């Protein structure tokens, strides 16, 4: 068993233990999960293990290795990093009720389904910088999408309260512990703004790298088309927020549409190539 698989499995174990610790008070009727100092240190250790697993899996002697599972794992890992730093200033422990199970799943996927392909021209420093920016943009927007899904569930609960308020379901109790929607909306747009800047840099750096390596500005393939569609969608969302004050369901719809385009640009197509067509599997 390779070291990268061991690191991913250890990270998954740490994430699931922390998830159980936070979910247990909810199952017992508590209204507010709290991350203790010990758990916060354990979370940081899990994030470090997760990052080490990604580093050992992506950077190989023969070049850069990427696949759909690794892309998702890297995206959620970056989200955990962002959360950890945000949690130093805001009380966001309840968001871990969603993030920790997601981190567990992608860590297991990266360990058990590490298929992918070696990136051509992986020895190019410019390409490595471009890929680093792209992964950061993809990660931020993926976490923003998860956040938008959570906010959609919260909005629905506000408009459709529990039919038996004296005996709410586990999901209702978990959603009741979440930060207020206004706080979450501010955090969401902060992620989107930073992610949009990174996505813009991804397109610009990708154009420069492509021009340097193959002599064309942008390859008009599915990945480029979906990336540009996501860029226009997120740009429209930020413009609508600035000019017309978009918020609530309108903003969430634009957010989810842009995220869908971005997922189709990478993970969706690579899932088809790596899993269904069995391309580029690395044993």
Long-range contacts (C-beta under 8 A, 24 or more apart in sequence): 2-56, 3-56, 4-53, 4-54, 4-56, 4-57, 4-111, 4-114, 5-53, 5-111, 5-114, 6-53, 7-49, 7-50, 7-52, 7-53, 7-56, 8-49, 8-50, 8-53, 8-57, 8-73, 8-107, 8-108, 8-110, 8-111, 9-107, 9-108, 9-111, 10-46, 10-49, 11-46, 11-47, 11-49, 11-50, 11-53, 11-103, 11-107, 12-103, 12-104, 12-107, 12-108, 12-111, 14-42, 14-43, 14-45, 14-46, 14-49, 15-46, 15-50, 15-100, 15-101, 15-103, 15-104, 15-107, 16-100, 16-101, 16-104, 17-42, 18-42, 18-43, 18-46, 18-96, 18-100, 19-96, 19-97, 19-100, 19-101, 19-104, 22-93, 22-96, 22-97, 22-100, 23-97, 23-174, 26-97, 26-170, 26-173, 26-174, 26-177, 27-170, 29-173, 31-173, 31-176, 31-177, 32-93, 32-94, 32-177, 33-93, 33-94, 33-96, 33-97, 33-177, 34-93, 35-87, 35-93, 35-96, 40-87, 43-80, 43-84, 43-96, 44-84, 46-80, 46-103, 47-77, 47-80, 47-81, 47-84, 50-77, 50-80, 50-103, 50-107, 51-77, 51-81, 53-107, 53-110, 53-111, 54-110, 57-110, 57-114, 60-118, 62-118, 62-122, 63-118, 63-119, 63-120, 63-122, 63-123, 64-118, 64-119, 64-122, 64-127, 64-128, 64-131, 65-116, 65-117, 65-118, 65-119, 65-282, 66-116, 66-117, 66-119, 66-131, 66-270, 67-113, 67-114, 67-115, 67-116, 67-117, 67-270, 67-274, 67-280, 68-116, 68-266, 68-267, 68-268, 68-270, 68-271, 68-274, 68-275, 69-106, 69-109, 69-110, 69-113, 69-114, 69-115, 69-116, 69-274, 70-110, 70-114, 70-116, 71-135, 71-138, 71-266, 71-267, 71-270, 72-106, 72-109, 72-110, 72-142, 72-267, 73-106, 73-107, 73-109, 73-110, 74-135, 74-138, 74-139, 75-106, 75-135, 75-138, 75-139, 75-142, 75-143, 76-102, 76-103, 76-106, 76-139, 76-142, 76-143, 77-103, 77-106, 77-139, 78-135, 78-136, 78-139, 78-140, 78-143, 79-139, 79-140, 79-142, 79-143, 79-146, 82-140, 82-143, 82-191, 83-143, 86-187, 90-179, 90-183, 90-187, 91-179, 92-179, 92-187, 94-174, 94-177, 94-178, 94-179, 95-147, 95-150, 95-178, 95-179, 97-174, 97-177, 97-178, 98-146, 98-150, 99-146, 102-146, 113-275, 114-282, 115-274, 115-275, 115-278, 115-280, 115-281, 115-282, 116-270, 116-274, 116-280, 116-281, 116-282, 117-273, 117-274, 117-279, 117-280, 117-282, 118-280, 118-282, 121-213, 124-209, 124-212, 124-213, 126-205, 126-208, 126-209, 126-212, 127-209, 127-213, 129-205, 130-202, 130-205, 130-206, 130-208, 130-209, 133-198, 133-201, 133-202, 133-205, 134-202, 134-205, 134-206, 136-198, 137-195, 137-198, 137-199, 137-201, 137-202, 138-262, 138-266, 140-191, 140-194, 140-195, 140-198, 141-191, 141-192, 141-195, 141-199, 141-230, 141-234, 141-258, 141-259, 141-262, 142-259, 142-262, 142-263, 143-191, 144-188, 144-191, 144-192, 144-195, 144-255, 144-259, 145-255, 145-256, 145-259, 145-263, 147-184, 147-187, 147-188, 147-191, 148-188, 148-252, 148-255, 148-256, 148-259, 149-256, 150-178, 150-184, 151-181, 151-184, 151-185, 151-188, 151-252, 152-249, 152-252, 152-256, 154-178, 154-181, 154-184, 155-181, 155-248, 155-249, 155-252, 185-247, 185-251, 188-251, 188-255, 189-238, 189-241, 189-251, 192-234, 192-237, 192-238, 192-255, 193-238, 195-234, 196-231, 196-234, 196-235, 196-238, 199-227, 199-230, 199-231, 199-234, 199-262, 200-231, 202-227, 203-227, 203-228, 203-231, 222-264, 222-265, 222-269, 223-265, 223-266, 223-269, 224-265, 225-265, 226-261, 226-262, 226-264, 226-265, 227-261, 227-262, 227-265, 229-261, 230-258, 230-259, 230-261, 230-262, 230-265, 233-257, 233-258, 233-261, 234-258
